[in-house]
Every structure is written in C-alpha cells, then in structure tokens.
C-alpha cells in the first residue's frame, strides 16, 4: 500500500510542481495557518491532506522537506475530495516518522511530524491514541525548542518559572508556541481521564493566552478556537468555564468572517452541547450546512465541517 500510494503521490507532485521546483514555496508555518486546530475528525483530514503532500512532494525538491509549492497547497486546501485525502493517511504517517529519524531533523519537520501524529491519534482506539498524541507532543517540544530557546523545557519547570518564561515570548515565537500548545492540547484531550494530564490545562491555557495577548487575531481566530475548546473541556462544576469559552468561540467566528465553517461546528459541539442549548446548537449547524463551502484555502475543511454538521444535527434530538 505504501509503494502504490507513494507512486501516485509522486506523479501528482511532478505534475503540479513542474520542472521549476525552486519557485516560490510556502513555509510549513504559513501553510499550517489554514488548518483547524481543535476538533478531532476535522483536524485529521485537513492536517493529513497538507502533510501527506508536504512530505511526499518535499522528497522531490532539494532542501525542502518542510516546504510545499504554493500551487500545490492551493490545490489541496481547495479540494473537496475528502476520501482521496484520507486514503493516504497510514502510509504518510510512517513516511514522516521515518524522515524524523535523520541525524538532524529540522524544527519544521519535527512540527510537521507532531501535527500528523496528533491528527491521526483521533482515528484510532484509546490506547493507540494516547501513544500517538504523546509522540506528537514530544516532536512538538523538540521542534519548538529548536525554533526558540524560550520554549524549551516548559513542561518540566515549576509553574512559577513556566509563567516567567511564557511572559518572555515575543512575536517571533508565536508560530512554534502555537504549534506546541496545539500538540499539548491534543495530548490532554487523549488523556482526559488522567487527572495528571488534565492538571496541565493551566499551562496550555497560559501559553495560548500569551499568544492571544501578543496577537488577538492570530491565525484568523484559530487561537481563540483553541481557547474556546480548552475552556469547555470540563463543565463548570469541574473547573471549566463554558461562558468564557463561548466568548472565544464567537471571536473565532468573527475573525474568520464566517468563512471558516469549522469554527461554528466546534462552537456547537464543544459549547452548545455542554450547556444543553439545543437552539444555539441547531442554529449554528444549520448555518454551516446552508453556507457555500468554496473559499480560498478553506474548501476542504469547510466540506468536512458540513459533513460533521449534518452528523451532529441528526443526533440533536436524541442528545438534547
């Protein structure tokens, strides 16, 4: 399966990249800004869509294991063919892990591996999910540390020292800090029954809060989407803050100008279901289904959002 998938992807890359493989390319950090950070099903497909082609096509371009040609990223993120994207998941999970085994993997490659492993974690059983999310977090820690020494050892130090270090994060640290916070969140989500893992929520929230303090509209509202998720991991009776989460979700929707349909889906799934607000839940999801999914760099994720919205609506009466 790996060989067949690899041959198909390589041929597609050659066609889309053409002979001039050195023309303008996006960095991994720029590409990842088009990707949803929180929901399990949706995050899987789009992350894998980009990372499948990132890892395969980068093998065809010298010194470009963490870059992707602009026309390729546009083609993938603008696609509505979800099934084709999903079929390549297992082969390229192995591929990107193998690339990390090099003597000196680049920080961008490590962060790519973190995202791919973290995304795939939501497709497997709980035991495998815990292992994959732990691997993703380790990759993210290593990659973020190589990007900025301010991000080294954040999970090992005391909370007082952690808070001081986070306060030192500046604009140039935003992208690796966000990647680390995303992987950390995924690890907590995969280990939500472990109170030791849940106890690290305060660190992740502090890190994401610093990102928002430096740039409130970071990544067109994606950071607010994560914060909304973090605030609604637990109900209010167990330490969560659903209403604060609601404000973050609303900002995520506003900053994306309503074009990023997954924000409404996660708002409905994480908040409306938590507080048993069926009217809001159904209104958000009906709006997603009625919307036009075609948008630059968002067509694939919006298509997935509409699929998930339909599933949630079908379950609405039974849940509420």
PLY file of the C-alpha trace (Angstrom):
ply
format ascii 1.0
element vertex 320
property float x
property float y
property float z
element edge 319
property int vertex1
property int vertex2
end_header
0.00 0.00 0.00
2.83 2.37 0.84
4.52 1.79 -2.51
1.36 2.28 -4.54
0.36 5.40 -2.64
3.87 6.76 -2.92
3.97 6.27 -6.71
0.64 8.03 -7.17
1.59 10.96 -4.97
4.99 11.38 -6.61
3.39 11.54 -10.04
0.89 14.13 -8.83
3.66 16.19 -7.31
5.70 16.13 -10.50
2.74 17.39 -12.48
1.87 20.17 -10.05
5.42 21.23 -9.24
6.66 21.14 -12.80
10.34 21.42 -13.70
10.95 24.60 -11.77
10.89 23.11 -8.26
12.68 26.08 -6.75
9.95 28.62 -7.40
8.10 30.34 -4.58
7.12 27.95 -1.77
5.31 28.34 1.48
6.98 27.55 4.76
5.36 24.94 6.97
4.31 27.63 9.45
2.48 29.61 6.76
0.75 26.53 5.39
-0.47 25.37 8.79
-2.39 28.61 9.31
-5.09 27.24 7.04
-5.76 24.29 9.32
-8.27 23.79 12.09
-6.69 23.24 15.49
-9.26 21.58 17.70
-11.94 19.15 16.54
-10.83 15.56 16.13
-12.49 14.41 12.90
-11.94 17.68 11.08
-8.39 18.23 12.22
-7.41 14.78 10.99
-8.44 15.18 7.41
-7.06 18.63 6.68
-3.83 18.19 8.56
-3.26 14.95 6.74
-4.23 16.49 3.45
-1.48 19.05 3.74
1.09 16.87 5.46
0.66 13.95 3.03
1.61 16.16 0.16
4.15 18.11 2.16
6.18 15.03 2.98
5.85 13.36 -0.42
6.48 16.36 -2.60
9.28 17.66 -0.41
11.23 14.49 -1.29
11.27 15.75 -4.88
12.65 19.17 -4.03
16.21 19.64 -2.77
16.45 21.07 0.75
12.68 21.37 1.01
11.47 18.72 3.44
9.40 21.31 5.28
8.16 23.32 2.29
5.45 22.95 -0.28
4.97 24.79 -3.56
2.31 27.45 -3.41
0.26 25.94 -6.24
0.25 22.54 -4.50
-1.02 23.88 -1.18
-3.72 25.79 -3.03
-4.75 22.64 -4.91
-5.02 20.54 -1.73
-6.72 23.06 0.53
-9.06 23.97 -2.30
-10.10 20.36 -2.86
-13.42 18.87 -1.81
-12.29 15.27 -2.40
-12.03 14.19 1.22
-11.90 10.44 0.57
-8.81 10.65 -1.60
-7.04 12.59 1.12
-7.97 10.13 3.86
-6.73 7.08 1.95
-3.14 8.29 2.16
-3.08 8.68 5.95
-1.35 5.47 7.15
1.41 5.45 4.54
2.46 9.00 5.17
2.32 8.72 8.92
5.08 6.14 8.54
6.89 8.29 6.00
7.07 11.43 8.07
8.15 9.47 11.15
10.96 7.96 9.07
12.12 11.41 7.98
12.42 12.47 11.61
14.87 9.63 12.21
17.56 11.57 10.35
20.60 12.83 12.25
19.40 16.43 12.45
15.71 16.79 11.63
14.72 20.40 11.04
12.38 22.09 13.53
9.77 22.48 10.81
9.92 18.77 10.06
9.52 17.94 13.74
6.50 20.21 13.96
5.08 18.60 10.83
5.52 15.18 12.42
3.84 16.44 15.58
0.78 17.59 13.70
0.48 14.43 11.62
0.77 12.10 14.62
-1.58 14.23 16.67
-4.15 14.26 13.91
-4.03 10.52 13.30
-4.43 9.90 17.05
-8.12 10.71 16.80
-8.78 7.90 14.31
-7.62 5.02 16.48
-8.56 3.36 19.76
-7.85 5.00 23.09
-4.62 3.07 23.76
-3.06 3.91 20.39
-4.39 7.45 20.58
-2.56 8.04 23.84
0.69 6.78 22.32
0.39 8.83 19.14
-0.53 12.02 20.97
2.42 11.52 23.33
4.73 11.13 20.34
3.20 14.23 18.77
3.84 16.22 21.93
7.46 15.07 22.08
8.00 16.09 18.47
6.39 19.46 19.15
8.55 20.05 22.21
11.71 19.30 20.26
10.70 21.35 17.24
9.53 24.35 19.26
12.72 24.28 21.35
14.84 24.32 18.20
12.83 27.27 16.94
13.12 29.25 20.18
15.01 28.50 23.39
12.22 30.26 25.29
10.05 27.24 24.52
12.46 24.64 25.90
11.51 22.57 28.94
8.18 24.27 29.60
6.51 21.13 30.94
9.34 20.23 33.31
9.84 23.50 35.21
7.82 24.79 38.14
4.69 26.73 37.30
6.30 29.91 38.62
9.27 29.51 36.31
6.94 28.46 33.50
4.89 31.64 33.91
8.04 33.76 33.80
9.27 32.03 30.66
5.91 32.37 28.90
5.92 36.08 29.66
9.17 36.36 27.67
7.59 35.00 24.48
7.51 37.62 21.73
6.10 37.93 18.23
8.85 35.91 16.59
7.99 32.97 18.85
4.28 32.86 18.03
4.25 30.11 15.41
6.26 27.48 17.32
4.49 28.43 20.55
1.15 27.83 18.89
2.31 24.50 17.45
3.44 23.39 20.91
0.19 24.49 22.54
-1.81 22.63 19.87
0.06 19.36 20.40
-0.15 19.77 24.16
-3.91 20.25 23.91
-4.24 17.10 21.81
-2.28 15.11 24.38
-4.52 16.34 27.20
-7.61 15.51 25.14
-6.35 11.96 24.50
-5.69 11.53 28.23
-8.74 13.35 29.58
-9.41 10.57 32.10
-5.97 11.10 33.63
-6.11 13.89 36.19
-2.37 14.39 35.95
-2.81 15.23 32.28
-5.86 17.41 32.92
-3.79 19.19 35.58
-1.63 20.60 32.78
-4.53 22.55 31.31
-3.40 25.63 33.22
-0.04 25.61 31.42
-1.56 25.20 27.97
-4.11 27.93 28.66
-1.37 30.25 29.89
0.67 29.61 26.74
-2.31 30.19 24.46
-3.29 33.28 26.43
0.18 34.73 25.82
-0.26 34.12 22.10
-3.55 35.99 22.17
-2.06 38.81 24.24
0.56 39.33 21.55
-1.83 38.93 18.62
-5.53 38.65 19.39
-6.43 37.76 15.82
-3.65 35.18 15.49
-4.23 32.81 12.61
-7.62 34.33 11.74
-9.09 33.33 15.10
-7.64 29.80 15.37
-6.03 30.56 18.73
-9.41 31.70 20.08
-10.89 28.46 18.76
-8.37 26.51 20.81
-9.02 28.61 23.90
-12.73 28.02 23.50
-12.03 24.30 23.42
-9.76 24.47 26.45
-12.38 26.33 28.46
-15.04 23.74 27.61
-13.05 20.55 28.17
-14.76 20.34 31.56
-18.19 21.55 32.74
-18.32 24.48 35.14
-18.89 22.14 38.08
-15.49 20.53 37.43
-13.48 23.68 36.80
-14.35 24.52 33.23
-15.56 27.94 32.12
-18.13 27.46 29.37
-19.11 31.12 29.18
-15.53 32.23 28.71
-15.28 29.52 26.08
-18.33 30.95 24.33
-16.65 34.36 24.03
-13.58 32.74 22.46
-15.73 30.80 20.00
-17.55 33.97 18.99
-14.24 35.72 18.37
-13.02 32.79 16.31
-16.11 33.07 14.11
-15.79 36.85 13.84
-12.09 36.87 12.97
-12.67 34.34 10.19
-15.56 36.48 8.92
-17.73 33.39 8.97
-15.72 31.77 6.17
-14.11 29.13 8.37
-17.17 26.92 8.86
-15.44 24.57 11.25
-15.43 27.29 13.89
-19.24 27.16 14.07
-19.21 23.37 14.18
-16.80 23.28 17.11
-18.75 26.07 18.83
-21.85 23.88 18.61
-20.13 20.64 19.60
-17.94 21.95 22.42
-20.13 24.67 23.94
-23.78 24.28 22.95
-23.84 20.58 23.80
-22.02 21.20 27.09
-24.61 23.73 28.29
-27.55 21.86 26.66
-28.52 24.75 24.40
-30.22 22.95 21.52
-31.48 26.13 19.87
-27.97 27.53 19.53
-26.58 24.12 18.59
-29.03 23.63 15.73
-28.83 27.24 14.53
-25.05 27.10 14.20
-25.09 23.79 12.38
-27.91 24.74 10.03
-25.94 27.85 9.12
-22.90 25.72 8.29
-24.90 23.37 6.06
-26.53 26.28 4.22
-23.23 28.10 3.63
-21.14 27.98 0.47
-18.08 25.84 1.32
-15.96 27.23 -1.52
-13.34 29.64 -0.19
-9.61 30.13 -0.81
-7.61 27.54 1.16
-10.74 26.51 3.07
-12.81 24.37 0.69
-11.58 21.04 2.07
-12.02 21.94 5.73
-15.40 23.55 5.01
-16.56 20.40 3.24
-15.60 18.41 6.31
-17.38 20.93 8.51
-20.60 20.42 6.58
-20.29 16.65 6.90
-19.80 16.92 10.64
-22.63 19.44 10.98
-25.03 17.02 9.29
-23.98 14.23 11.67
-24.48 16.41 14.74
-27.86 17.65 13.56
-29.03 14.08 13.00
-28.16 13.29 16.62
-29.54 16.52 18.07
-32.95 15.39 19.28
-31.54 12.24 20.85
-28.81 14.18 22.67
-30.96 17.01 23.98
0 1
1 2
2 3
3 4
4 5
5 6
6 7
7 8
8 9
9 10
10 11
11 12
12 13
13 14
14 15
15 16
16 17
17 18
18 19
19 20
20 21
21 22
22 23
23 24
24 25
25 26
26 27
27 28
28 29
29 30
30 31
31 32
32 33
33 34
34 35
35 36
36 37
37 38
38 39
39 40
40 41
41 42
42 43
43 44
44 45
45 46
46 47
47 48
48 49
49 50
50 51
51 52
52 53
53 54
54 55
55 56
56 57
57 58
58 59
59 60
60 61
61 62
62 63
63 64
64 65
65 66
66 67
67 68
68 69
69 70
70 71
71 72
72 73
73 74
74 75
75 76
76 77
77 78
78 79
79 80
80 81
81 82
82 83
83 84
84 85
85 86
86 87
87 88
88 89
89 90
90 91
91 92
92 93
93 94
94 95
95 96
96 97
97 98
98 99
99 100
100 101
101 102
102 103
103 104
104 105
105 106
106 107
107 108
108 109
109 110
110 111
111 112
112 113
113 114
114 115
115 116
116 117
117 118
118 119
119 120
120 121
121 122
122 123
123 124
124 125
125 126
126 127
127 128
128 129
129 130
130 131
131 132
132 133
133 134
134 135
135 136
136 137
137 138
138 139
139 140
140 141
141 142
142 143
143 144
144 145
145 146
146 147
147 148
148 149
149 150
150 151
151 152
152 153
153 154
154 155
155 156
156 157
157 158
158 159
159 160
160 161
161 162
162 163
163 164
164 165
165 166
166 167
167 168
168 169
169 170
170 171
171 172
172 173
173 174
174 175
175 176
176 177
177 178
178 179
179 180
180 181
181 182
182 183
183 184
184 185
185 186
186 187
187 188
188 189
189 190
190 191
191 192
192 193
193 194
194 195
195 196
196 197
197 198
198 199
199 200
200 201
201 202
202 203
203 204
204 205
205 206
206 207
207 208
208 209
209 210
210 211
211 212
212 213
213 214
214 215
215 216
216 217
217 218
218 219
219 220
220 221
221 222
222 223
223 224
224 225
225 226
226 227
227 228
228 229
229 230
230 231
231 232
232 233
233 234
234 235
235 236
236 237
237 238
238 239
239 240
240 241
241 242
242 243
243 244
244 245
245 246
246 247
247 248
248 249
249 250
250 251
251 252
252 253
253 254
254 255
255 256
256 257
257 258
258 259
259 260
260 261
261 262
262 263
263 264
264 265
265 266
266 267
267 268
268 269
269 270
270 271
271 272
272 273
273 274
274 275
275 276
276 277
277 278
278 279
279 280
280 281
281 282
282 283
283 284
284 285
285 286
286 287
287 288
288 289
289 290
290 291
291 292
292 293
293 294
294 295
295 296
296 297
297 298
298 299
299 300
300 301
301 302
302 303
303 304
304 305
305 306
306 307
307 308
308 309
309 310
310 311
311 312
312 313
313 314
314 315
315 316
316 317
317 318
318 319
